[in-house]
Amino acid sequence: MNNISNFVHLHFDRPTEQLGDIEKRVLRRTHERKIISTDVNEAFSAEATFGARVADGIARVGGSWSFIIAFLAFLAIWAVINTIVLATRAFDPYPFVFLNLILSMLAALQAPIIMMSQNRQAERDRFEAAKDYEVNLKAELEVMSLHQKIDMHVVTELAALREEVGRLNTLLAGKGA
């Protein structure tokens, strides 16, 4: 654990106790040499309730061109049936009061469902941002660790070279005398 404390001190400029849960989890996973990245879609979908999945489905359908075109076709058919086909016995004569009621009820239900889906999308964005932060932090720590290893290797090589130069100087000084 002392090795982790040194690592934290070198790279975070604050004690381990002051790190957040995410930083501690990333450090632990880095120390264990385990992958931290996950499939965000799968992880987020696994936590979805039935109501959340229904809201997403309704928002996906209600916000599509196929829904808009189908709904326009429905409105046109409604108007044609109630003005031309059933001119004398229309079940909803012009100005289409019953259709207005249906549209109002649809809007009253669809708006909060779409808002639920938008809230869920905002949660998903926050979840994804947190996962991105974890992966970026781990990558940054790994790069720092590699830099440290390379620096240690360079220092070791320089020490070996200095020792070799000293040995060669001693040999040359011995031959010149």
Secondary structure as UniProt FT lines:
FT   HELIX           2..12
FT   HELIX           16..18
FT   HELIX           21..31
FT   TURN            32..33
FT   HELIX           40..46
FT   HELIX           50..62
FT   HELIX           65..80
FT   HELIX           81..85
FT   TURN            86..89
FT   TURN            94..96
FT   HELIX           97..176
//
